[in-house]
Amino acid sequence: MTMKNFLTTGEAAAVLNISRSTISRKFDRGVFQGKKNPITGERMVSRESLEGFAKQFNLQLNALAMARKKVLVGTPEEDFFVSLQKLFAEDERIQMERVAFGGDVLIGSSKEHPDLLVLDEDLPDIACAEVIRSLRRMEDLKEVKILCFTKSRNAKRCVEWGADEGFTKGDFDEESFRQNLYSLLDVSKESTETERTFEHQRRWPRINVSLPAKLSVYPVDTPYRRDPGEATVENVSMGGMFLSGIKLEKGVLPGEAFRFLLEVDHPPLKNWRAHCRVVRLQADESLGAGVQFVRLSKANRQLIAGMYK
């Protein structure tokens, strides 16, 4: 996934796995370059600056460049927002937030610099057309991507207002909307398709647990070159697990294709181990991963099966 040209201090902190306050201090000292929001004063760190810092200290950005794409939805209708949110509920790369008024869209856009705006024509305070025109007049926001929903079947008028794409509210093709959203965010659909395959292969419900685990990460091409680490297993199914709080001795993931070797030695998974492929990474306060088993012995499968009894 391509990283944004500018990241908030929180996003930069997640990418580098350091605190937000450290990012802010280094920005103020000139270690990180970027720009400040002229209205809110919020620091925005440039991608080039982060890449230079990572190269200087031999940090990997490839696997950790998971800053989530922020989609701001302007609509007074909670049900409409929920229906849109459900379309991307399983995609960890996309974060949707809702505001109910046009004024909040303008303030939120200026403060947060979302990657995409989804606007409802039924904004109660400012006409949707005027919100779009105002955004296009702002130097920092004139290039922001906008999807617009209108009650009229002439959805092209949204484009005439300045939106990138228009849809008829209550009568739109969900797949077409998904494709447009992914295209405007410059995000591939491969990750979500992989996750859906993972869910299908799992077939068994998740069992919530909290078990410490030893973890080794290794490149697929050189499986005996392993770097140790640790994690917490949060849930288990017959197909895979979710790991939280991943900590690696070297502090970075390989920049090439890699897998995990997991070892758990706590009931009900006593002396349990499995090789896993990563189906999604999540870098918020700490690093997490959804994994799918690729090599699991019959005995270890039986240990998991016993958890359903």
C-alpha positions in Angstrom: 0.0 0.0 0.0 1.3 3.4 -0.9 1.8 5.7 2.0 0.3 9.2 2.0 2.5 12.2 1.1 1.8 13.7 4.5 0.9 11.9 7.8 -0.5 13.2 11.1 1.8 12.8 14.1 -0.4 9.9 15.2 0.0 8.1 11.9 3.7 8.8 11.8 4.0 7.4 15.3 2.2 4.2 14.3 4.4 3.8 11.2 7.7 4.2 13.2 6.4 2.5 16.4 7.4 5.5 18.6 5.3 7.9 20.7 3.3 10.7 19.2 5.0 13.2 21.5 8.4 12.1 20.2 7.3 12.7 16.6 6.1 16.2 17.7 9.4 17.0 19.4 11.5 15.9 16.5 9.2 17.9 14.1 9.8 21.0 16.2 13.5 20.4 16.2 13.7 20.0 12.4 14.4 16.2 12.5 11.1 15.7 10.6 10.0 18.1 7.9 6.5 18.8 6.7 3.9 21.4 7.2 1.5 22.8 9.7 -2.2 23.2 9.3 -2.7 27.0 9.1 -5.9 26.9 11.0 -5.3 24.2 13.7 -1.5 24.3 13.9 -1.4 20.5 13.6 1.9 19.1 12.4 1.9 17.0 9.2 5.0 15.0 8.6 6.2 14.4 5.0 6.6 10.8 3.7 10.1 11.7 2.4 11.1 12.8 5.9 9.9 9.6 7.4 11.7 7.5 4.8 14.9 9.4 5.4 14.7 8.9 9.1 13.9 5.2 8.7 16.9 4.8 6.3 19.2 6.6 8.7 18.4 4.3 11.6 17.9 1.1 9.5 14.2 0.9 10.1 11.8 -1.0 7.8 8.8 1.0 6.6 7.5 -1.6 4.0 5.5 -3.7 6.4 4.6 -1.0 8.9 3.4 1.6 6.4 -0.1 0.8 7.5 -1.5 4.3 8.2 -5.2 3.8 7.8 -7.0 5.7 5.1 -9.4 8.1 6.7 -12.8 8.6 5.2 -15.0 11.4 6.6 -18.7 10.9 5.9 -21.0 13.9 6.1 -24.6 12.8 6.7 -27.3 13.5 9.2 -28.6 9.9 8.9 -27.0 7.4 11.2 -28.6 4.5 9.3 -27.1 5.7 6.0 -23.6 5.9 7.6 -23.9 2.4 9.1 -24.9 1.0 5.7 -21.7 2.5 4.1 -19.6 1.4 7.1 -20.7 -2.2 6.7 -19.4 -2.3 3.2 -15.8 -1.9 4.6 -16.3 -3.4 8.1 -13.7 -6.1 7.4 -11.1 -3.9 5.8 -8.6 -2.8 8.5 -7.0 -0.2 6.1 -10.1 2.0 6.1 -11.3 4.1 9.0 -14.7 5.8 8.6 -16.0 8.7 10.8 -19.3 10.5 10.6 -20.2 14.2 11.1 -23.8 15.4 10.8 -23.4 19.0 9.5 -21.7 20.7 6.6 -19.9 23.1 8.9 -18.4 20.1 10.7 -17.3 18.7 7.3 -15.4 21.9 6.6 -13.8 22.1 10.1 -13.0 18.3 10.2 -11.5 18.4 6.8 -9.3 21.3 7.7 -8.2 19.7 10.9 -7.8 16.1 10.0 -7.1 16.2 6.3 -9.1 13.0 5.4 -8.1 10.9 2.4 -11.7 11.0 1.1 -15.0 12.7 1.8 -18.3 11.0 1.3 -21.1 13.7 1.4 -24.8 13.4 1.6 -26.9 16.0 -0.3 -29.2 16.2 2.8 -26.7 18.1 5.0 -29.0 20.3 7.2 -27.1 23.5 7.6 -25.1 24.2 4.4 -26.0 23.0 0.9 -23.8 20.1 -0.2 -22.9 22.0 -3.4 -21.6 24.9 -1.4 -19.6 22.6 0.9 -17.9 21.1 -2.1 -17.2 24.5 -3.7 -15.8 25.8 -0.4 -13.4 22.8 -0.2 -12.3 23.4 -3.7 -11.4 27.0 -2.9 -9.2 26.0 0.0 -5.5 25.6 -1.0 -4.8 22.6 1.3 -8.1 20.8 0.4 -8.8 21.6 -3.2 -7.4 18.2 -4.3 -9.3 16.2 -1.6 -11.2 13.3 -3.2 -15.0 13.6 -2.8 -17.9 11.1 -3.4 -21.4 12.6 -3.3 -24.8 11.1 -2.8 -27.9 12.9 -4.1 -31.6 12.0 -4.1 -31.8 13.1 -7.7 -31.3 10.4 -10.4 -29.1 12.9 -12.1 -26.0 12.1 -10.0 -23.8 13.8 -12.6 -24.7 17.2 -11.0 -22.5 16.2 -8.0 -19.5 16.2 -10.5 -20.7 19.6 -11.7 -20.4 20.9 -8.1 -16.8 19.6 -8.0 -17.1 16.1 -6.6 -15.1 13.3 -8.2 -18.1 10.9 -8.4 -21.8 11.0 -7.8 -24.3 8.3 -6.7 -28.1 8.2 -6.3 -28.9 7.8 -2.7 -31.1 4.8 -1.9 -30.5 3.3 -5.3 -26.9 2.7 -6.0 -24.7 -0.2 -6.9 -22.7 -1.2 -3.8 -19.9 -2.8 -5.8 -19.5 0.2 -8.1 -19.3 2.4 -4.9 -16.7 0.1 -3.4 -14.6 0.2 -6.6 -14.8 4.0 -6.8 -13.8 4.4 -3.1 -10.8 2.0 -3.5 -9.8 3.7 -6.7 -9.9 7.2 -5.1 -8.0 6.1 -2.0 -5.4 4.3 -4.2 -6.0 1.1 -2.3 -6.1 -2.3 -3.9 -9.0 -4.7 -3.2 -6.5 -7.6 -2.8 -6.3 -7.3 1.0 -10.1 -7.6 1.5 -10.4 -10.5 -0.9 -7.6 -12.3 1.0 -9.4 -11.6 4.3 -12.7 -13.0 2.9 -10.9 -16.1 1.8 -9.4 -16.4 5.2 -12.8 -16.1 6.8 -14.2 -18.7 4.5 -11.4 -21.1 5.1 -11.8 -20.7 8.9 -15.4 -22.0 8.9 -15.3 -22.3 12.7 -16.2 -19.5 15.1 -13.5 -17.6 16.9 -12.7 -18.5 20.5 -11.6 -15.5 22.6 -8.5 -16.2 24.6 -5.5 -14.3 26.0 -2.4 -16.5 25.7 1.3 -15.4 25.6 3.1 -16.8 22.6 6.7 -17.0 21.3 7.0 -15.8 17.8 9.7 -16.2 15.1 9.6 -14.2 11.9 11.4 -15.6 8.8 11.6 -14.8 5.1 9.8 -17.3 2.9 12.9 -17.7 0.7 15.2 -18.3 3.7 13.1 -20.0 6.4 16.0 -20.8 8.7 16.9 -17.1 9.2 14.6 -16.5 12.1 14.2 -13.4 14.3 12.6 -14.0 17.7 9.8 -12.1 19.3 6.6 -12.4 21.3 2.9 -11.7 21.0 -0.5 -12.3 22.7 -3.0 -14.7 21.1 -6.4 -12.9 21.3 -8.6 -15.3 19.4 -8.4 -18.8 17.8 -10.2 -20.7 15.2 -9.4 -23.9 13.2 -8.1 -21.7 10.4 -6.0 -19.0 12.2 -5.5 -16.5 15.0 -5.3 -12.9 15.8 -2.1 -11.7 17.5 -1.8 -8.4 19.4 1.2 -6.7 21.0 3.7 -8.1 18.6 7.3 -7.3 19.7 10.3 -8.4 17.7 13.9 -8.5 19.0 15.1 -6.5 16.0 12.0 -4.2 16.1 11.1 -4.5 12.4 9.5 -6.9 10.0 11.3 -8.1 6.9 10.8 -6.0 3.7 10.3 -9.2 1.8 7.6 -12.0 1.9 7.7 -13.5 5.4 5.9 -15.9 7.7 5.5 -16.5 11.5 6.3 -19.6 13.5 4.1 -19.5 16.6 4.7 -21.4 19.8 2.2 -21.5 22.7 2.9 -23.3 26.0 -0.1 -22.4 28.1 -3.4 -24.4 28.5 -5.5 -25.1 26.6 -2.7 -25.0 23.9 0.1 -26.7 25.8 3.1 -27.4 23.6 1.3 -26.0 20.5 3.1 -24.6 17.4 2.2 -23.6 13.9 3.6 -21.9 10.8 1.4 -19.0 9.7 1.0 -16.6 6.8 -0.1 -13.0 7.6 -3.4 -12.0 6.0 -3.6 -8.6 7.5 -1.4 -6.2 9.6 -2.7 -3.6 12.0 -0.4 -0.9 13.3 -2.3 1.4 15.9 -0.9 1.7 19.4 1.0 -1.6 18.8 1.5 -4.0 16.0 -1.2 -6.7 15.5 -1.7 -9.3 12.8 -4.4 -11.8 11.6 -2.7 -15.0 10.6 -3.7 -18.2 8.7 -2.2 -21.6 9.5 -0.1 -23.1 6.7 1.4 -26.0 8.5 -0.5 -27.5 11.5 0.0 -31.0 12.8 -3.0 -33.3 13.6 -2.2 -33.2 17.3 -2.2 -29.4 17.3 -5.5 -29.3 15.3 -7.0 -31.6 18.0 -5.9 -29.2 20.7 -7.9 -26.4 19.0 -10.8 -28.6 18.3 -10.9 -29.5 22.0 -11.5 -25.8 22.8 -15.0 -26.0 21.1 -16.2 -28.8 23.5 
